[in-house]
Amino acid sequence: MKRLFDLFVSITILLIFLPFGIIIAILIIFGSRGGIFYRQQRVGKDGVEFGLFKFRTMKPNSDKLGQLTVGMRDPRITKIGYFLRKTKMDEFPQFLNVIRGEMSIVGPRPEVREYVDLYTDDQRKILNIKPGITDYASLEYFDENRLLGEAENPRETYIHEIMPAKLLLNEKYLANPTVGHDIQIMWKTFRKMIG
């Protein structure tokens, strides 16, 4: 049931979003050299890695300077990238990951291997379900980039404060991973985006 719901919603959203996606693609191409999409290796269900799709918001090879984005004024971010990140529109290509079966619309946000390797045995239980585009942690840390930008040591702040808090929030979803619960979180996400 959840898989059919994910497919139906993802295809519908991608079809509606297509004209905007074409405009965004053109702006990305003319804004800086590099491709339209960026694929980052993330850890999915059962610890299997997959390529997470996003609209490219940074200059090429920026990930070699660190995985965390430090604030909205990170010099690696392109001009169109600021807008895409602020509105969360850079995340829309992840509906392709949902169609491919690598993600669900709602579920724990997939993390990079560097940070998954730091999980405790108890925290690793979030890998028992498919990761998602949105979840309670995404809502609570909607302005995560700003928080990291204000931190004295962004990496340490993420590892010792933000990541454990996000994993605790994921437990709320793990207790009830149903379509009804998904719709509630999707509605909250939509309200947060337009707010």
C-alpha positions as CSV (number, residue, x, y, z in Angstrom):
1,M,0.0,0.0,0.0
2,K,2.8,2.4,1.0
3,R,4.7,1.7,-2.2
4,L,1.7,2.3,-4.4
5,F,1.0,5.5,-2.6
6,D,4.6,6.6,-3.0
7,L,4.5,5.9,-6.7
8,F,1.2,7.6,-7.3
9,V,2.2,10.8,-5.4
10,S,5.7,10.9,-6.9
11,I,4.6,10.6,-10.5
12,T,1.8,13.2,-10.0
13,I,4.2,15.7,-8.4
14,L,6.9,15.2,-11.0
15,L,4.3,15.8,-13.8
16,I,3.0,19.0,-12.1
17,F,6.6,20.2,-11.4
18,L,7.9,19.4,-14.9
19,P,7.6,23.0,-16.4
20,F,9.3,24.5,-13.3
21,G,11.9,21.8,-13.5
22,I,12.8,22.8,-17.0
23,I,13.1,26.5,-16.0
24,I,15.3,25.5,-13.1
25,A,17.5,23.3,-15.3
26,I,18.0,26.2,-17.8
27,L,19.0,28.6,-14.9
28,I,21.4,26.0,-13.5
29,I,23.1,25.6,-16.9
30,F,23.5,29.3,-17.5
31,G,24.4,30.1,-13.9
32,S,27.6,28.0,-13.6
33,R,29.4,25.3,-15.4
34,G,28.5,21.7,-14.5
35,G,25.5,19.4,-14.8
36,I,21.9,20.0,-13.8
37,F,21.8,17.2,-11.2
38,Y,24.0,16.3,-8.4
39,R,24.1,12.7,-7.1
40,Q,25.5,12.1,-3.7
41,Q,26.1,8.6,-2.2
42,R,23.8,8.1,0.8
43,V,23.1,5.1,2.9
44,G,19.6,3.5,2.4
45,K,17.6,0.6,3.7
46,D,19.7,-2.2,5.2
47,G,22.9,-0.1,4.9
48,V,22.9,-0.2,1.0
49,E,24.3,2.9,-0.7
50,F,22.5,4.7,-3.5
51,G,22.9,7.9,-5.5
52,L,20.6,10.6,-4.1
53,F,19.4,13.0,-6.8
54,K,19.3,16.8,-6.2
55,F,19.4,19.9,-8.4
56,R,23.0,21.0,-8.4
57,T,23.3,24.1,-6.1
58,M,27.0,24.2,-5.7
59,K,30.1,24.7,-7.9
60,P,31.6,21.5,-9.3
61,N,33.7,19.3,-6.9
62,S,32.5,21.4,-3.9
63,D,31.9,18.2,-2.0
64,K,35.6,17.6,-1.8
65,L,35.9,20.5,0.6
66,G,33.4,18.9,3.0
67,Q,30.0,17.2,3.2
68,L,28.3,19.8,5.4
69,T,27.0,23.0,4.0
70,V,27.8,25.8,6.4
71,G,25.1,28.4,6.3
72,M,23.3,29.9,3.3
73,R,26.3,32.1,2.5
74,D,28.7,29.2,1.8
75,P,30.8,30.5,-1.0
76,R,30.5,27.1,-2.8
77,I,26.8,27.7,-3.4
78,T,25.7,29.2,-6.8
79,K,23.4,32.1,-7.2
80,I,20.4,30.0,-8.2
81,G,21.5,27.5,-5.6
82,Y,20.7,29.9,-2.8
83,F,17.1,30.2,-4.0
84,L,16.8,26.4,-4.5
85,R,18.1,25.6,-1.1
86,K,16.0,28.2,0.7
87,T,12.8,27.0,-0.9
88,K,13.9,23.3,-0.7
89,M,13.2,23.0,-4.4
90,D,16.7,21.4,-4.9
91,E,15.1,18.3,-3.2
92,F,12.4,17.7,-5.9
93,P,14.5,15.3,-8.0
94,Q,14.4,12.9,-5.1
95,F,11.0,11.8,-6.3
96,L,13.0,10.0,-9.0
97,N,14.7,8.0,-6.1
98,V,11.2,7.2,-4.8
99,I,10.1,5.9,-8.3
100,R,13.3,3.8,-8.5
101,G,12.4,2.2,-5.1
102,E,15.5,3.6,-3.2
103,M,13.4,6.0,-1.1
104,S,10.0,6.6,0.3
105,I,8.3,10.0,0.4
106,V,8.3,9.9,4.2
107,G,11.0,8.3,6.2
108,P,14.3,9.0,8.0
109,R,16.5,11.3,5.9
110,P,19.4,9.2,4.3
111,E,22.8,10.1,5.7
112,V,26.3,9.9,4.1
113,R,28.4,6.9,5.1
114,E,30.8,9.1,7.1
115,Y,28.1,9.8,9.7
116,V,26.3,6.4,9.5
117,D,29.5,4.8,10.6
118,L,29.2,6.8,13.9
119,Y,25.7,5.4,14.7
120,T,25.3,3.2,17.8
121,D,23.7,-0.2,17.4
122,D,20.4,1.3,18.7
123,Q,20.5,4.2,16.2
124,R,21.2,1.8,13.3
125,K,17.6,0.5,13.5
126,I,16.5,3.4,11.3
127,L,18.2,1.6,8.5
128,N,15.5,-1.1,8.7
129,I,13.1,1.0,6.6
130,K,13.5,3.0,3.4
131,P,14.8,6.6,3.9
132,G,12.5,9.4,2.9
133,I,12.4,12.9,1.4
134,T,10.8,14.3,4.5
135,D,10.4,13.4,8.2
136,Y,10.0,14.9,11.6
137,A,13.7,15.8,11.7
138,S,13.4,17.6,8.4
139,L,10.6,19.7,9.9
140,E,12.4,20.4,13.2
141,Y,15.7,21.2,11.4
142,F,14.3,23.1,8.4
143,D,17.0,25.8,8.9
144,E,19.9,23.4,9.7
145,N,22.3,25.2,7.4
146,R,21.8,28.4,9.4
147,L,22.5,26.6,12.7
148,L,25.7,25.1,11.3
149,G,26.7,28.4,9.9
150,E,26.5,29.9,13.4
151,A,28.4,27.0,15.1
152,E,32.0,27.4,16.1
153,N,32.8,23.9,14.9
154,P,30.0,22.8,12.4
155,R,31.1,19.2,12.1
156,E,31.3,18.7,15.9
157,T,27.9,20.4,16.3
158,Y,26.3,18.2,13.8
159,I,27.8,14.9,15.2
160,H,27.2,15.6,18.9
161,E,24.0,17.7,18.8
162,I,22.0,17.8,15.6
163,M,22.5,14.2,14.4
164,P,21.5,12.5,17.7
165,A,18.5,14.8,18.0
166,K,17.4,13.9,14.5
167,L,17.7,10.2,15.2
168,L,15.5,10.5,18.2
169,L,12.9,12.3,16.2
170,N,13.0,9.4,13.7
171,E,11.9,7.0,16.4
172,K,8.5,8.8,16.4
173,Y,8.0,7.7,12.8
174,L,9.4,4.2,13.3
175,A,6.6,3.6,15.9
176,N,3.9,4.2,13.2
177,P,5.2,4.0,9.6
178,T,1.8,4.1,7.9
179,V,0.3,5.9,4.9
180,G,-2.0,8.0,7.2
181,H,1.1,9.1,9.2
182,D,2.9,9.9,5.9
183,I,0.0,12.2,4.8
184,Q,0.2,14.1,8.1
185,I,4.0,14.7,7.8
186,M,3.6,15.6,4.1
187,W,1.0,18.2,4.9
188,K,3.2,19.6,7.7
189,T,6.1,19.8,5.2
190,F,4.0,21.6,2.6
191,R,2.9,24.1,5.2
192,K,6.5,24.6,6.3
193,M,7.7,25.2,2.7
194,I,5.0,27.8,1.8
195,G,5.4,29.4,5.3
